[in-house]
Amino acid sequence: MSEEGSQMNEERTAEDAVELHDGGAEAEVDETKSAPSDRETAGPFDASEVPAIRPYVDLGGIKVAPREGLQLRLEVDERNNRVVAVSLEYAESLLQVQAFSAPKTTGLWNTIRADLTRQLAAQGAEAVEEDGPLGTELLARTDVPAEQGGGVRVARFIAVDGPRWTLRGTIMGKAAVDASAREQVIDLFRELVVVRGDQPLPPSDLLPLRVPAGVQAPQRQDPAAGTTQA
């Protein structure tokens, strides 16, 4: 793996430590939906909004449109052998995505973003909100210890509230700081399709992900992250 790829994996590992928690009753909860006005036509899409004949890599709760130069990896929680996220390497960047169940009329992103801000601050990171093409983003900067090379690790959190789901992405690598690369990664994010399904799920539950048909299950463990990679 290249030095750049290794650095992005380290960034992914660090950001994986930020978990989703309930916002609690510390402040008034903003449950309004956060999504671009053209979401239904420009994505990210609900499964009911795309033609059935269009080719996708079917990962269960998320479908990925194939494109040249895109590398896909599944992140697996080894404790219960469950796929918990999809990592997409593209344009010298890493986009890690997860889809969650959400209420029909309200959204999760405003609550998740406030929760992330508190968690990042507790970890010593600087987190600021910025306006982006999908709505409000959260930009996090974390100082890297000298023994790990020093400098600053940057990650950008994005999300869109759809019909009964929220699709969340974490952008690392070049696109976290470079506008041109970020435009390409946002375009990739908007091509994703969320398959919510009809089963009843509590809000904030991770939508089930799976290894695509015909692909061997991941075998290689990343000891630093406690996950297995495909």
C-alpha positions in Angstrom: 0.0 0.0 0.0 1.3 3.5 -0.8 2.2 6.0 1.9 -0.9 8.1 1.0 -3.1 5.0 1.3 -1.6 4.1 4.6 -2.3 7.6 5.9 -5.9 7.5 4.8 -6.3 4.2 6.6 -4.9 5.7 9.8 -7.3 8.6 9.4 -10.2 6.2 8.9 -9.2 4.3 12.0 -9.2 7.4 14.1 -12.5 8.6 12.8 -14.1 5.2 13.3 -13.7 5.8 17.0 -16.3 8.5 16.9 -19.5 6.5 17.6 -23.2 7.4 17.2 -24.9 8.1 20.5 -28.2 9.6 21.6 -28.2 13.3 21.9 -29.7 13.3 25.4 -31.7 16.1 26.9 -28.9 18.5 27.4 -30.2 20.9 24.7 -33.2 21.2 22.4 -33.1 18.6 19.6 -33.4 19.8 16.0 -35.2 17.0 14.2 -35.8 18.8 10.9 -34.7 17.0 7.8 -31.4 18.1 6.2 -31.2 17.5 2.5 -30.5 19.4 -0.8 -33.7 20.5 -2.5 -32.8 18.4 -5.6 -32.2 15.2 -3.6 -34.9 13.2 -5.3 -33.5 13.8 -8.8 -29.8 14.3 -8.1 -29.3 11.9 -5.1 -28.4 10.3 -2.9 -31.4 8.2 -3.9 -33.9 6.0 -2.3 -34.2 2.6 -3.9 -37.7 3.6 -5.2 -36.2 6.5 -7.2 -33.8 4.7 -9.5 -34.5 2.4 -12.5 -34.3 -1.3 -11.6 -32.2 -2.0 -14.7 -29.3 0.4 -13.7 -26.2 -1.6 -12.6 -25.2 -1.2 -9.0 -22.9 -3.1 -6.6 -25.6 -4.4 -4.1 -24.4 -4.2 -0.5 -27.8 -4.5 1.1 -28.7 -1.2 2.7 -26.5 0.7 0.2 -26.0 0.3 -3.5 -22.9 1.8 -5.2 -22.7 2.8 -8.8 -19.5 1.5 -10.4 -17.1 3.9 -11.9 -13.6 3.9 -13.2 -10.9 4.4 -10.5 -13.3 3.5 -7.7 -12.1 1.0 -5.1 -14.5 -0.4 -2.6 -13.8 -1.9 0.8 -16.1 -3.3 3.5 -15.5 -2.5 7.1 -16.5 -5.5 9.3 -16.9 -5.5 13.1 -15.1 -8.7 14.0 -16.9 -9.1 17.3 -20.1 -10.0 15.6 -18.9 -10.5 12.0 -21.1 -7.7 10.8 -20.4 -5.3 8.0 -20.7 -1.8 9.5 -19.6 0.6 6.8 -18.5 0.9 3.2 -15.3 2.7 2.3 -14.8 4.1 -1.1 -11.4 5.2 -2.3 -11.6 7.7 -5.2 -9.8 10.9 -6.3 -7.0 10.4 -3.8 -9.6 10.5 -1.1 -11.5 8.1 1.2 -15.3 8.3 1.6 -16.7 6.1 4.3 -20.5 5.7 4.3 -23.2 4.3 6.6 -27.0 4.4 6.3 -29.3 4.6 9.3 -33.0 4.1 9.8 -34.9 7.4 10.5 -38.5 8.5 11.2 -40.7 9.3 8.2 -41.2 13.0 8.8 -38.0 14.0 10.8 -34.3 13.7 10.3 -31.2 12.6 12.2 -28.3 14.7 10.8 -28.8 17.8 12.9 -28.8 15.7 16.1 -25.9 13.5 15.0 -23.8 16.6 14.1 -24.3 18.1 17.5 -23.4 14.8 19.1 -20.3 14.5 16.9 -19.2 18.0 17.8 -19.3 17.2 21.5 -17.5 13.9 21.1 -14.7 15.5 18.9 -14.2 18.3 21.4 -13.9 15.7 24.2 -11.1 14.1 22.1 -9.3 17.4 21.7 -10.3 17.9 18.1 -11.4 21.3 16.7 -14.8 20.9 15.0 -16.5 23.7 13.0 -19.6 23.7 10.8 -19.4 24.8 7.2 -22.0 25.2 4.5 -21.7 22.6 1.7 -23.5 21.5 -1.4 -25.6 19.0 0.6 -26.2 21.3 3.6 -24.3 21.8 6.8 -21.0 19.9 7.1 -18.8 19.3 10.0 -15.0 19.8 9.6 -12.8 18.3 12.2 -9.1 18.9 12.7 -7.0 16.7 15.1 -3.4 17.2 16.0 -1.3 14.2 15.2 1.3 13.2 17.8 4.9 13.7 16.9 5.6 10.0 17.2 3.0 9.4 14.5 4.5 12.0 12.1 3.0 15.2 13.5 0.8 17.6 11.6 -3.0 17.8 11.5 -5.5 15.1 10.5 -8.6 16.5 8.8 -12.0 14.8 8.3 -15.2 16.2 6.9 -18.6 14.8 8.0 -21.5 15.0 5.6 -25.0 13.5 5.6 -28.4 13.7 3.9 -31.8 12.8 5.4 -34.0 10.8 3.0 -37.3 9.1 3.3 -37.0 7.0 6.5 -33.2 7.0 6.3 -30.1 9.1 6.9 -27.0 8.5 4.8 -23.8 9.7 6.5 -20.4 10.1 5.0 -16.9 10.8 6.3 -14.5 12.3 3.9 -10.7 12.0 4.4 -7.6 12.4 2.3 -7.4 15.1 -0.4 -11.1 15.8 -0.7 -11.3 16.8 3.0 -9.2 20.0 2.2 -9.2 20.4 -1.6 -12.4 21.8 -3.2 -11.9 20.2 -6.6 -11.3 16.7 -5.2 -14.3 17.2 -2.8 -16.6 18.0 -5.7 -15.8 14.6 -7.2 -16.4 12.8 -3.9 -19.7 14.6 -3.3 -20.7 13.5 -6.8 -19.9 9.9 -5.8 -21.9 10.3 -2.6 -24.9 11.6 -4.5 -24.9 8.5 -6.8 -25.4 6.2 -3.8 -28.7 4.4 -3.3 -30.2 3.6 0.1 -32.3 0.5 0.5 -34.4 1.1 3.6 -36.7 -1.9 3.2 -40.1 -2.3 4.8 -39.0 -3.8 8.1 -39.7 -1.8 11.3 -36.5 -0.4 12.8 -35.8 2.0 15.6 -34.4 5.4 14.6 -30.6 5.4 14.3 -30.3 1.7 13.7 -27.6 0.8 11.1 -29.2 -0.5 7.9 -27.9 -4.1 7.3 -25.0 -4.3 4.9 -23.7 -7.5 3.2 -20.9 -8.8 1.1 -22.0 -8.7 -2.6 -23.0 -12.0 -4.2 -20.1 -13.8 -5.8 -17.5 -12.0 -3.6 -15.5 -13.9 -1.0 -16.1 -12.6 2.6 -13.3 -10.5 4.0 -10.5 -12.4 5.7 -7.8 -9.8 6.5 -7.9 -8.1 9.9 -6.7 -4.6 10.6 -5.5 -5.0 14.2 -5.3 -1.2 14.8 -9.0 -0.7 13.9 -10.4 -4.0 15.2 -12.1 -4.4 11.9 -11.7 -6.8 8.9 -11.2 -5.4 5.5 -12.2 -6.7 2.1 
